[in-house]
């Protein structure tokens, strides 16, 4: 083989992106948008062959925009359509400009189908092999109305989806039934874990799947529930109805709740607190902030069954209950005491750190 061909082959090998395999260090993050918003900004980092897979629910006909600003210029992302992922053909590669990539590390495209899209952030093989670090900000938004086509997998029973759902929550907690498909919408009632409901159709909103459902037993309620807490169910109206979770209010999810007033050290814009919760317990952190400021919350838990939710000063939801694996960063639209409630849905006492920031 000629020297020039050898050099070309080596160069192309070094330029290849890291392909996620079973041995690669890939973690998955579910992207959630704050109530009433159409996007979010995430600050993250990867080292070497690490990669992150962000998943976002969206509808056919909507426009998704993704912009990434990495500290290491060997960092790029792939966008995958629903049902595909690393190892499959990407919908777009942020390294290659084209119809959906007007600039490097910028995706802007109308979505062809409804479902969960995924965005894989990685470093090029040459940088990954040197164990380099990349700190980055990635901004993801989904805007516009759905087209009403695109082969959504999340239609009602007549279109191939299940006729009935069953509430399935981690740790056995209940699920809020809301007046509209938003984590900021009013709570109609609280569904029990294991309860069956009728599927009236689903759609994507705020980066996740929301399903309009109806209860089977009297009194009857209709509303919207987060689809990631629904599994295929049956028409048995008695299932789950002996659970006690329906008596829990939206603002107090645990069996017992304590309250802590958060104070920042002088001259700082944030603080970190530690705690532990017994099974079923929750702790509410009260944090004063003003309209237009940005709030950051991260719960670092020692177990998988910790979750948290955020309330506005008027007691409406700023962030519906989400797992501790998902950090929150967003702009506030009310002035007053905001409440961050940390909840232990597991079966054993769990320790955690919670980080707060206001800017």
N, C-alpha and C positions, 0 to 999 in steps of 0.2 A: 504494500500500500504506500502511495506517495506521501511524503511528509505533510504536504498541504492538506490532503484528505484526512490524515490523522489529526492534524490540528483542528480542522473543521469539526470532526466527529467529537473530539474532546470538548470543544467550545459549546456545541449543541447540547451535550450531556450536562454540562455545568449550568446551562440556561434553562433546563427543564424544571417545571414546577414540581414541588413535592406532592406525590400522589398518596392520598390517605389509604392506608391498608390496616389490617388488624393490628400490626405492630406500631403504627403511628400513634402519637399522643394527641388524639382529637377529643375535644369536649364539645358538648352541644348546649346552646343557650336559646331558650324560647324568648323571642322579642315581644314585649308588650308595650303598647302605647298608653299614655295616661288618658284618663277619661276626657272625651271631647277633643282630643288631638289626633293628628294624622301621621305623626312621626316621633322619632326619638333619637337621641345622641348617646353613643356608648363609647366609653374610654376603656381600652383593654390592651393586652400585650401578649406576645408569643415569643418563645425562645427556641431556636434550633428547628427541629422537625415538628414542633407543636403546631396545631391548627385549631381553629374554632369554627363551628358550624352554627350559624344563626338561622333560626326558622321563623318565618313570618306568614301569617295567614292573609290571603288577599283574594279578590274576585276578578274574574275575567273582565277585561275592559278597563280596569283601573290602571293608573300609572304609578309604577314604582320607581323611586329615585334612591340611589345609594352613592354616597361620596365618602371616600376614605382618605385620611391624611396620616401617613405612617412616618415614623422617625427613620426607619430603615427603608430605603427606596427599592429594595428587593422584595417588598411586600405587596401582594396583589390579592384579588378575590375572584371566585367563580360564582355565578348565579345559576341555580338549578331549578327546573320546573317541578311541580308536584309529582311525586312518585319516582324521582331520580335523585341522585346525590353523587358524592365523590366516587370516581370510578366510572361514572356514566358521562355521556356527552353533556356539556354545560350549555345552558341557554346563552350565556355570554361569559367572556373572560376579560377582566378589567385591564389586562396587559395589552389587549388587541383592540384598537379603535375600530368602530364600525357603526352600524345603524343604531344599536342600543348602547354603544360605548363612545360617546362623542369626545371623550378625553380620557387619558390614563386614570384609572381608579375612579371613574365616574360612570355609573349606569343610569340610564333614563329610558324606560321602555314601557309600552302598553302590554299588559299581561294577557297571554293567550287563553289560559284556563283558570278555573277557580281551585283553590286548595292551599296547601302549605308549601311555600317556596323556601329554599335554603340558600344561604350565602356562606361560602367556605373561604376563610381568610388563611393565607399561608405565606411562607417565604420561599424564594427560589432555592433550588437544591444547593447551589454554590454557597449561599449565605447560611442555609440550614446546616450544612455539614461543618461549618465553622462555629456552630452554636451561637450565632449572633442573636441579638435581642431586637425586637421591634415593638415600640409603643405606638399606639395609633388611636385616632378617633374615627369612628364610623357613624355616619348619619344616615338613617333609613326612614323613608316616608312612603306612604301609600295614599294616593289622592284620587278623587273623582268617583263617579258612580259606576256601578257594575253594568256590563253590557246586556245582561240577561241571557247570555249564551256562554259557551266555553266548556260545557260538559262538567259542571260542578258535581263532585262526589257527595255533596252535602245537601241534597234535596230531600223532599218529604218521601214517605213510604211509597207513593205511587210512582216515583221516579227512581226507585232502586235503593233508597235508604231504608233503615229499619222503621217499622211502624211505631215502635215504642222504644224509649230510652230508659235506662236505669241510672240513678244518681250513684256515682262511684267516686268518693273523695278519700284522700289519704288520711289515715288515722280515724276514719269514721265520722268526721264532722259533717254538718249540713251544707246546703248550697243555696245561695240567694237567688230567688226568681225576681227578675227586674222588669220594669215597665218598658224598656227599650234596650236594644243591643249595645249597651255601654256600661262600663264599670261605675260610671257616675250617675246612672239612672236610679230612680227610686225603687225601693224593695217592695214587691207585691206581697210576697210571703217567703218563708224559708222551707226548702225541701229537705226531707230526711235522707241520709245515706241509705241506699238500697231501695228507695222509693221509685216506682215506675211512673212514667209520664208519657203522654202521646206526642209524637214528633209532628210538628206543624211546618217544618222547614227551617233550614239553617242558612246563614250568610256570614261573611267575614267582616269584622269591624274592629278597629283599634288593634290590628295585628293578630287577632285570634278568631276562632270560630264561635259564633253565638247561635243558639237554636231556640226557636219559638216553640214552646211546649205547653201542654195543658195537663193538669192533674186529673187523675182517674176517679178519686173518691170525693164525696161531698165534704166541705163546700168546694166547688170547682174554681180553679184559678188558671189564668193564662198569663204568660210572660216569657221573658228571655233568660236563658241560662248559659253559662260558659260551657262550650262544647267539650273542652278538655276534661271536664268532670262528668261526662256522660258516656255510658257504654250501652250496647244493645240490650234491651230489656224485654218485658212481656206485658200482657194485658191484665196481670194480677194486681188489683187495686189495693190489696192488703199488704204487699211486700214493703218492708221498711217502715210501716206506719206505727210500730211500737217503739221506734227509736225516740230518744229524748231530744235530738238535735233541733227539732222544729221549734222548740220553745226558746232557743237561743236567739237573741237579737243580733242585728248586723254589727252593732257596736261593741258587743261583748261575746266573744266566740268561745272562750274557755270555760271550764267548770268554775274557776275562781280567777279574779283579775285584780292586779295591783297597779298602781299609778306612780310614775316617776316624772318629775319636772326636770327637763334638760337645761343645763346651763353650760355655756361655752367659757373656757378660760379667757381672761382678759386679753384683748388684742387678737384673738383667733376667730376663725369662721367655722369651726367644727370641733367635734369631740368624739371620743370612743368610750363606750361603756361596756361592762361585762355583766353577765347574769346567768342564771340557770332557772329552768322551769320544770316542774313535775308534769306528768301526763295530764293533759286537759287544761293546764293552766295557761294564762296569758298575762302579758305585762304591757301597759299602755304608757308610752313616752309622750309627754306634752311639750311641744316645741313652738314658741312664738315666732312668727314670720310674717312678712308683708307681701301684698299683691305685687307681682312682677319679679320677686326674688326667685332664685333657683334653689331647689331642694335636692340633696343627695342623701340616699339611705342605702346602706349595705349591711346585711345580716350574715355574719360568718358563724355558722352553727357546727357543732360537733356531731350532729346526726342528720339523717335525711328527712325527718318529719317535721321540721320547723318551717313555719310560714309567717307572713306578716301582711298587714293591710294598712292603708293610710286614709285618714278622714280629714276633710276640710273643717274650718271653724264652724260652719253651719251644720255639721254632722253628716254631710253627704260624702260619698266616696271620692277620694282623689285617686286611689289605687285599690282595686278589688283584691281579694286575698290571692297572694302569689307565693311561690316557694322561695326559700332563703337563697337558692342558687341564682335568683334574678335580682340584680341591683336596680335601684330606681334613681333616675335623674330627670327632673322636669321643672318647668316654670309654674309658679303658684299664681292663682287668680283670686285669692281671698286674703284678707288681713286678719290675723288673730292666732289663736292657739290651734295648731295642727296636731293630730294624734297619730302616732305610729304604734300599732298594736302587734307585738310579737307573740306567736301562738305555738304551743307544743302539741302537735297532733299525734305524736308517737306514744309508745307504751312504756317508756322509761324516762327518767330525769335527764335533761339535755342541757349542756352549757353552750353559751354563745357569746360573741362580741357583736355589738351593733355600732356602726359608724354613722354620724350625722354631719352634714355640711350645709351651710346656708350662705349663698353669695348674691 
